[in-house]
Amino acid sequence: MLRGLLTVLMLVASNCCMTMAWYGNLKFDFGRVFPKWGLFGIIIVSWGIALLEYCFMVPANRFGFQGNGGPFSLMQLKVIQEVITLVVFTTMSILVFKGDPIKWNHLAAFGCLIMAVYFVFKG
């Protein structure tokens, strides 16, 4: 139980970093860090954030994988990660980036994801 919870928490942290690495440059002016480097500077900052993502993602997968004594199969880890990715992205899109509001089709997609989790853990 503890390994599973720790795995999920590390995956959440990883996905927060991933969302910032991929989309943070759309909200925050990373160009100020390397003002004369332009897009290359933004890529360098994003890579630094992505490194932090990997510092959470790799241990989470190793810790949570059944082959290493964890509670999850490889397929389960992947589905958990995808659901966390979309939940984190949606939350950050609304709260940080002030993006589009949630519509019925988003809720329908989330329902499908919940069903995917159910089916992956059913077997």
C-alpha atoms as one frame of an Amber mdcrd trajectory, in Angstrom:
protein
   0.000   0.000   0.000   2.762   2.465   0.931   4.780   1.663  -2.221   1.696
   2.240  -4.342   0.933   5.580  -2.676   4.550   6.708  -2.940   4.598   5.711
  -6.613   1.459   7.724  -7.364   2.750  10.789  -5.454   6.063  10.686  -7.347
   4.151  10.363 -10.631   2.068  13.418  -9.711   5.241  15.405  -8.929   6.788
  14.204 -12.191   3.774  15.268 -14.215   3.689  18.711 -12.583   7.291  19.168
 -13.720   6.496  17.762 -17.163   3.594  20.156 -17.673   5.810  23.093 -16.714
   8.653  21.875 -18.946   6.381  21.462 -21.968   3.920  24.323 -21.521   5.451
  26.688 -18.956   7.108  28.759 -21.657   3.652  29.708 -22.920   2.795  31.337
 -19.579   6.116  32.416 -18.091   8.860  34.381 -19.809  11.694  31.832 -19.624
  13.510  34.029 -22.134  14.468  36.376 -19.287  16.810  33.692 -17.945  18.813
  33.699 -21.187  17.600  36.901 -22.897  19.969  36.741 -25.875  19.570  33.017
 -26.412  15.952  33.197 -27.646  14.306  29.870 -28.297  17.520  28.026 -27.430
  17.405  29.551 -23.915  13.785  28.467 -23.492  14.763  24.936 -24.525  17.629
  24.918 -21.980  15.275  26.002 -19.161  12.699  23.404 -20.246  15.355  20.681
 -20.277  16.335  21.631 -16.738  12.721  21.263 -15.613  12.441  17.991 -17.560
  15.498  16.678 -15.707  13.602  17.229 -12.462  10.653  15.380 -14.020  12.861
  12.376 -14.707  14.195  12.508 -11.138  10.631  11.679 -10.037   9.442   9.541
 -12.971  12.246   6.986 -13.146  12.252   6.161  -9.407   8.435   6.073  -9.378
   8.375   3.480 -12.148  11.170   1.424 -10.610   9.610   1.601  -7.147   6.078
   0.811  -8.326   6.882  -1.981 -10.818   5.995  -5.533  -9.747   9.302  -6.838
 -11.068  11.049  -4.680  -8.449   8.709  -5.567  -5.588   6.126  -2.878  -6.331
   2.369  -3.303  -6.578   1.815  -2.450 -10.266   2.260  -4.248 -13.579   3.853
  -2.359 -16.453   0.444  -1.833 -18.086  -1.034  -0.556 -14.827   1.860   1.876
 -14.341   1.339   3.277 -17.832  -2.410   3.755 -17.428  -1.935   5.371 -13.996
   0.663   7.707 -15.490  -1.612   8.712 -18.377  -4.545   9.453 -16.085  -2.313
  11.491 -13.771  -0.914  13.366 -16.787  -4.371  14.439 -17.924  -5.583  15.317
 -14.414  -2.464  17.399 -13.711  -2.590  19.048 -17.138  -6.290  19.885 -16.797
  -5.827  21.267 -13.287  -2.828  23.391 -14.271  -4.534  24.509 -17.483  -7.450
  25.883 -15.487  -5.639  27.223 -12.405  -2.225  28.343 -13.690  -2.737  29.021
 -17.384  -6.378  30.149 -17.127  -7.222  27.951 -20.110 -10.467  26.719 -21.544
 -13.275  25.757 -19.166 -14.217  22.097 -18.771 -16.963  21.078 -21.221 -19.121
  17.989 -21.519 -16.743  16.298 -23.962 -13.856  16.684 -21.485 -15.984  15.003
 -18.800 -16.871  12.222 -21.244 -13.168  11.701 -21.985 -12.387  11.549 -18.258
 -15.142   8.968 -17.874 -13.459   6.876 -20.562 -10.158   7.171 -18.693 -11.787
   5.968 -15.501 -13.128   2.988 -17.440  -9.631   2.349 -18.839  -8.237   2.242
 -15.302 -11.033  -0.126 -14.274 -10.365  -2.505 -17.162  -6.587  -2.490 -16.682
  -6.935  -3.358 -12.990  -9.808  -5.840 -13.572  -7.623  -8.642 -14.861
